[in-house]
Amino acid sequence: MERFVVYLPRWLRWTLLAALALLVAGFSVAFFLGINRPGFKDWLPASVSVVQIALTALAYVLLVFFTESGQNPAALQRRTEQVLTGLLPRTLARVTDVQGAPAAVTVGAPSGVIGYDYTLRTANAELRAWIGLNVHRVIVILFCAWPEGMEEQAFLERLRAGFADTLGGARAIGYDEPHFQAEAIDGCRFASIWLTWDIGTQEDFLTHSPSQLFFAQDVALMLQSFLRTAQRRGLRLSTALAPTPL
């Protein structure tokens, strides 16, 4: 019921469409018969008028009754899926590591209600990130492996210092202050890096292509910075656990 600009039951939409099509066909036949038969010439002006009106109504039915609304929840959910599983993976495939090797991108199953797990793997490095999109709010989560023998506070400080430039760039774009959380799940010790960003464009993000492209390219640039920085600093942004909201 929510998919169309004007909602009518399916049977009524198709009935109206068929009736208008028959009307156009019938009076078109009457028009062509009237051209060759003198007894039908009086029907010509009426036939032309009816065909014109019926064609206008037919165009209206096709445009209004069969056009999806860009603002209803079902349509917005489909647009979100298109961004996360289409535009974003294609853009992430342009990421390269320190040596310039391109990343192969794998998109996991949907998780965390609004996101997907993405794996970027090059010949020299690997990064996994969970990226979620809640209409116009972006959430990016990475898990960094916790080195053996390192204290929790020292580990978190190492992450803050190591990724300072990357996080500074994210803050300049509009990301909120990043959140770091050390965890251990099923014997896997790691730190979660949680970043949020309210895109806040004047246009409706999910129906505005330039905003979507900006989002995808900016996330790709940020993840490339994470990947290259982790390479240089000996940090591992890939664990046995898929990143997800904790």
Residue, then its C-alpha position, 0 to 999 in steps of 0.5 A: m500500500e505504501r509503494f505508490v504516489v496514489y494508492l488504488p487496489r491492483w485490480l482497480r488500477w489494471t481495470l482503469l488502464a484496460a478501460l482507457a486502452l479499449l476506449v482509445a482503440g475503439f474510437s481510433v477504429a471509429f475514426f479510421l472507418g469514418i474516413n472511408r465511409p461517408g455515413f460515419k463522417d459525423w463521428l470524426p470530430a467526436s472520435v478525435s476528441v474522445v481519443q485525445i481525452a482518453l490518451t491524456a487520462l491514460a498518461y495520467v494513470l500510468l504516471v500517477f497510479f504506477t509511479e512509486s513514491g520516493q518518500n515512503p519507507a519501503a522505497l527508502q529501504r530499497r534505495t538504502e540497499q542500492v547504496l550499500t550493496g551497489l554504489l558503495p562496493r563499486t567505490l571501495a574497489r578503488v581503494t589501494d594499499v601502501q604498495g598501490a595494490p587494489a583491494a578486492v571487496t567482499v560484501g557479507a550478509p546484512s547485519g546490525v539491522i541497517g548495515y553490511d560487513y565489508t572486507l577489503r583485501t589486497a596482496n599486502a593487507e586486509l581490513r574489515a568494516w561494518i558500514g550502516l546507513n540509517v536514512h542520512r546517518v552513517i555508522v562505520i565500525l572497525f575491529c582492531a586486533w589486540p596485540e598480546g601482552m599489551e595493557e588495555q589503556a596502552f592499546l587504546e592510546r596506541l590506536r588514538a595516536g596511530f589513527a590520529d590523522t585519519l580520525g582528524g580528517a573524518r572530524a573535519i568532514g563532519y564525523d562525531e568524536p570517535h568511540f574506542q572500546a576494548e572487548a574480548i568475545d569468544g577468546c578474541r581480544f580486540a578494540s572497536i572503533w566506532l564512527t558516526w556521521d550525520i550527512g545532514t544535506q539540504e537534499d534528501f540523501l536517499t533520493h539525491s545522487p550527488s550526496q550518495l556519491f559524496f558519501a561513498q567516495d568519502v567512506a572509501l577515502m577514510l577506509q583507505s587511510f585506515l588500511r594504509t595507516a594500519q600497514r605502516r604502524g603494524l596494526r591489524l584491522s581484521t579479526a576472526l569476528a566480523p565487525t558489528p555494533l556491540 
